[in-house]
Amino acid sequence: MESHVPDTPRATVLERLDLAVARRLVERLVGQDSGPEGLVQTSFWCPSAADRPAWVAGLLALRGFRLDDHEVACVLTGAPGRFRPEHQEFKLIRGFAELTDAVVERASSGQTVDGWWLVEMFRRTTDGIERFRNNTLRRDMPWDALVGVRYPEPGEVQPQLDGFHAGASFSDDPELFASLHPVRQAVRLMWRFARIAPFPDFNLPFAAVAFAAHLLASGYPPLLPDAGDRVRLQRLARGRAPLRALALESRLLDQVVGARSRA
């Protein structure tokens, strides 16, 4: 009689992601003299300088701007390039670069985002563009509204921002939110912020910033947007509140494994 050996359960994408992140942390701890009090800072995933132009270009691509990494790098380094200081693209590149720096600085102390911090970041990011001066919270429907999405009326935006913070589970169901893996929490809060759409424009890029900030504060790298993410995130925002986003989870795993292999 043949003996039957049960199949070994296959690790999920998120389990493999956590193992990859843990291996990276162990590799960084080897040879260090710092004690447990330095563990949080050691585990923080600081994006590399090489990632910065791709991150900025990817965020702007979510609003339809076609920029390559080199064009962004030229603006950030002051090298001659396609855009001059008076161009809108130049101002947005600088603004979004400062935004990513602020996200990293905040997350390095373990702080995730909240609604009013994102409002202040929007004001700073768009400060150099005339149509956004004194025009931070929208007074009508967003200019980048998605077809089929019912947005809060302008008068409802401020109360919804009041509840968009970790202490209120980002206005999600507290029990459900607490039960989710941090990556899936980040997906949920990205969806929720995209549905509030508090700004006149650039709501999807800022929802992606919220996603990245929660990942960073939880010990994961920000997921660098790729060419298909505009359609992908628009589709996600149109649907019901997601419990998972397997395509994003798989890409995050690939990004962590790729970073380890290059280290």
N, C-alpha and C positions, 0 to 999 in steps of 0.2 A: 504494500500500500504506500503510495507516494505521500510524503509529508508536504504539507503546504506551509510555506513561509510567507507571512503577511507582507504585503508591499510596504516599504518604508515611506511614511508620509513625506510628501515633497514640500519643502519650505515655500512659503508664500513670498511674493515680491517684497513685501514690507519686512518680513523676517530676514530675508537675504540682505535687504538694505541695512537693517539694524546690525547684522553681523559685520557688514563691510565698514560701517561707521565705527563699530567697536574695535575692529582690527586697526583702523587708522588711529584711533585714540591710543591703543596699546603701543603702536609703533612710535608715536610721539612721546609717550611716557618713558620708553626705554632709554636709559642713560641719563634721565633727569633726576635732580636731587630734590625737586619740589615735592612737598607733602600733599595730603588730601585737600588742603585749603586752596591749592592751585589747580585743582582738577577742573573746575568750571571753566576757567580761562583756557586751560590746555585743550579742553574739548570743543571750544568755540571754533567754528569753521569760518575762517576769514577768507573771503574771495581773493584770488590773486589779482595783481595789477593787470595782468594780461586778460583777465575776464571782464574788466571794467568796460572797455569799449563795446564788447559783445553784449553785455548786460544792458547798457544804455540804448544801443541800436535795437535790441530785441524789444525793450519796453516801448520805444517810439514806433516800432513796426506794428504793435498792437493797435495803434491809431492810424495806420496806413502810411507812415513815413518810410520811404525806401532808402535806407542808409546802410552802408557797409561799415565794417569795423574800422577800416583805414580812414574813412571820412570822419568818423567820430574821434578817432585817435588824433587826427590833425587838429581838430578844434580843441581838444583837451590839452595838447602839448604846445599849441601856438604855432604849429608848422603850417606852411602854405597849403591851402586845400580849396575845396569846392565852395565852402561857406565863409562869408565875411561877418564881422560882428553885428552888422545891421540886419542880417538875415534871421528870419524866425527860427530856422533849423539850428543856427548857431546858438541862439539863446536857449532853445529847448534842450540841446545837447548839454550845455553847461548846467542848466537847471536840473536835469535828470541825473547828471553825474554827481552833483551836490546832494541830491536826494538819496542816491544809493550809498553815498558816504554816511549820511545821517542814519540810514537804516542799519548799516553795519555797526556804527558807534552805539546806537541804542540797543541792538541785539547783543552786543558783546557783554553787556551787564545783565543779560537774561531777560530783558524787557521786550515783550511783543508790542504790537501796535495798539492804538485805540483810535476811535473816530476823530476826536478833536486834534490829536497829534497829526493825523493824516490831513486834516483841514489846514493846519499851519504849514505842513510840508507842501501842500498844493499852492498855498499863497507864495511861499518862497520860490518854488520851482518855476512858477509862471510870472514872477514879479517883473521880468523885463519885457513882457508882451502886453501891449496897450489894452487889448480887449479884455484882459483878465484883471486889470487894476480895479480895486473896489468891486470885484465880481468873483468872489470865491465860492460862496454857496449859490446854487442855481435859483433863479427866480421864476423859472418856467421848466418845461421838460428839457432834459439834457440834449445838447446838440448831437451827441454821439449815441442817441437812443437806439436800442435794438428793436426791430420789428417783433411784435408779439409779446413784449414785456410790459407789464403794468407797473409803472414807477410810482413811488409815493408823490403826492402833491408837494409843492415847495414848502408849505407850512408844516408838513409832516417830517421834513428832513432832519431838523434839529433834534426833536425827541428821539428819532431813530439813531442819530449819532451819539446821543447820551447813553444809549444802551450798548454801543459797539465797543466793548472793552472786555478784558479777560474775566473780571469779577462778575460780569453778567453773562458769561459764555457767549459774548458777541451776539446777544439777543437770541441765541439758539436755545434748544431744550437743554437745561443744565445736566441732567442725568445722561442724556444721549451724548452730548458734547464731551463730557468727562470720560466716557467709555471708549472714545475713538482714539486711534493712533494719532500722534501729533501731525503726521503728514495729511491725514484725512481731516483733522481739525482745520488745518491750513486751507484745504480745498473748500471746506464749508464756509469759513469766514471770507474767503475770496468771493465765493458765490453771493454771499449776503451783502458784501460791500458793493459788488457790481449791481445788485438789485436796488440798493438805496440810491446809487448814482448821485451823490450829493453835489457834484461839481457841474459847471456848465459844459465841460468837455474833459477828455482824458480819464474817464471813469474806469475803463477796462485796464489801462496801464496802472492806475493806482490800486485797483483790486489785485493786480499781479504783484505790486509792491507789498501789499498787506500779506499776500501768500508767502512771498520771499522772507519777509520780516518774521513771520511766525515760524517758518522753517529754521531760520538762523537762530532765533531765540531758543528753539528746542534742540539745537545741536546738529542740525542738518544744513547742507549748503543750499543757497538759493538756486532754484531751477532756472537756468538761463533760457529765455524764450527762443523758440526756433521759428522757421518760416511759416509753419502751419498753425502756430498757436493763435493767431488772430481768429481764424475760423473756429478752431477747437474751443477757445474760451468763450467766444460768442455763443456757440452751441450749448456749452455748459451753462452759461448765464440764462439762456432762454428756458432751460428745463427746470425740473424740480430740484430742490436742495439735494445735492449728491451725497451719498454715503461712501463713495469711492470714486477714484478717477484712475483707472488702471494704466492708461497710456502715460499719464504724468508720473505715476509711481514708478513705472518701468524705466522711464527716462531718467528719473532721479537716481535710481539704482545704477544705471549705465554711467551716469556722470560721476558718481562716487567711485565706482570701480575703475573708471578711466583715470580719475585723479590719483588714485592709489598706484596704478600701473606706471604713471609718469613720475611719481615721487622718487 
